[in-house]
Amino acid sequence: MLKTATAMYRPGNRAGSRVSELEVGRAAARLRKEFPETPWIEAARRADCAFAAGQMFNFRLWGRVTHALRRHRMNGLAAA
């Protein structure tokens, strides 16, 4: 019984460890404001630093922000 109780509280099994679209959007908007020329590069750098530090939640967050910013950039270029 102890094994199942402790398995439930491991960091990887928490429902709150998922990155929400709201978090990605807010982080992307903040980076666009702080780094108007190349926000996706800053997001990728933050993802690399989080991975090196073993912070998997932050790694997933900044990875998704990187993809969102690059997708936004590509869509913007196609529309121009």
Secondary structure, DSSP 8 states (H G I E B T S, - for coil): -HHHHHHTTSGGG-GGGS--HHHHHHHHHHHHHH-SS-HHHHHHHHHHHHHHTT-HHHHHHHHHHHHHHHHHHHHHHHH-
